[in-house]
Amino acid sequence: MKKILFLVFILTFLFSCSENRKVKKPSELLEMIYKLEKKGDYESIKSYIYNIDFKQDGVNLTYKSVDMIIDGIKTKKPVNLFAYSPNTCLIHSKYVDKMSQRGNEFLINKYLKDIFNSDEYIFKLAATDPDKILVYEEGFAAFVFIEIKNEIKLVLTTNMTDVSVDKKYRNQ
């Protein structure tokens, strides 16, 4: 009996330490991306990203947002959509929970309107439950997250490399 309890304890411990755990807050998500990127574990990062298949009109091409985000992380893209810097990822993780806003018509139109044609779930979420959309904007940086199945997923990033937020709030 003691061996069984010990085995259950060990298995519980191992599963609770798993890197691919559900995250409930944007800060946890950014910290997890940072940790996994440092290990070069890009495959695990994908589990924290909500994928959107963008289809180009008249052409038989599909762009997957998860691949574009991962490419931005791998190449440390310096600016614009899917830009990434490990250090600024951590800096934004300090502020993202406090400064994220729930989805409203202005933010949804600003960041998600062009996605509606490519993703029915995002379209329905924006129409029926915009509170499950979180938008973080500071300086030139912007991140969009959604709450799905009791966890947070990253939808898009732009200019993650902008650190004006840290300069602005560091001493407050």
N, C-alpha and C positions, 0 to 999 in steps of 0.2 A: 504493500500500500504506500509506503514511504517513497519507493522508487517511482510509482505512478504520479504521486503528488509532485515530486521533484521534477519529473519530466514535463508535467503540465506547467509548472512554474517556469522552467527554462524556455519552453515553447512560447508561453505568454510574453516573457521578457524579449525574446528574439523578435517576435512579431510587432511588439510595441516599439522596437528600435528601428524598424524598417524605414529606409529612406523615402519610400513611396507611400507616405501617409497622407491622409486627407488634411487639407489646411482650411482653416475657418476664417482667417484674416489675410488681407493683402500683404501685410508685413511678413507673415509666415511664408507666403508664396514666394516673395522676392528673396527672402533668406534661403529658402530651399533651392531656388534657381541658382543663387550664388554658390551654395555648397556643392551642388551637383556639377555646375560648370567648372569649378576648381578641380573636381575629380575627372573631368572629361566625360561625364555620364550624360550625354545629350539625349539618349534614348529615354532615360527616366524623367528628364525635364519635360518631355512631351506629355506626360500624364498630368501636368499642371497647366496645360494650354488647351483652350477650347478651339478646335480646328474649324476653319471655314474653307470650303472649296470654292474658290473664285473661278468662274467660267468666263472666258473671253468670247464676246459676241462674234459669231461667224467663223470662229477658229476652234478646232478640236483640242484646245489646251485647257488644263485646269491647274491653278496655282493653289497650293495648300498653305494656309496661314501658318500652321505649325512648322512647316519646313522653312518658311521665310523668317519666322522668329528664331528658330534654331540656327539658321545661317547667319543671322545678325549677331547671335551670341558667339558662334564659332569664330567669325571673322572680326568680332569686336567693331561692328559697323559704327562709324563715328557720328552720323547725323540722320535725321528724318525717320521714316517708318522703320521699326524694328532695330533701331540703334541700341547698342549695348556696351556698357563698361562695368566690370565687376565692382569697382569702387563706388561708382554712382548708384549701382543697384542697391548696395548696402546703405548708402546715404538716404536714398528715397524710402527704404524700408523703415527708417526712423520716423517718417512723417506721414506715410501713406494712409495709415489707419485713421489718424486724426483729421486729415485733410481731404479724404475722399468724400464725394457727394453722391447721394442716391440719384438714380436716373431721373431726369426731367426732360421736358420736350426739347429745350434748347440743347442740352448736352447730347441727348440721343440723336437729334438731327445733325449735330456737329460731327459726331464720331461714328455713328452707326448707320445713318441713312443709306450710304452706298453699299452697305453689307446686306441690307434687307433682301435684295434680289438674289443673293447667293445663299442665304441661310434663313430658312423658314422659322427655326426655333428662336433666333434672335429677333426676328420680326414679331412673332407672337409674344415673346417676353416683353418687348418694348411696349406693345399695345395693351397687354393684360396685367403685367406685374413689373413695372419699371423700377420698383424699389429693389429688385434683385440685380439691378445694374449699378455698378459703382464706377465712378469716374474720378480720377486723380489728375488734377491740372496744377502745375506750378512752373512758372517761367515758360520755357519752350517744351518742357516735358509733359506728357500726358499718357496715362495708362487707363485701359478699360478692363474691368473685371466683371464676371457674372457669378451669381450664386446659382449653383446647379447641384441637385442631390446632396444638399447640406455641406457643400464645400465651395471654395472659391476657385475659379479658373481665370486665367489671363486670356483676354480676347485680342488685345493689340497694345502696342507701345509705340510711342513716337518720341524721339529725342531723349531717351533715358539718360544720355550722357550729359544733359544740362544739370548743373549742380547749384543753380542760383538759390534753390530752396534752402540749402545748408548755410549759405552765406547770410541769407535773410533771417533765419530762425535759430541759428546755432547758439546764441547767447541768451535766448529767452527762456 
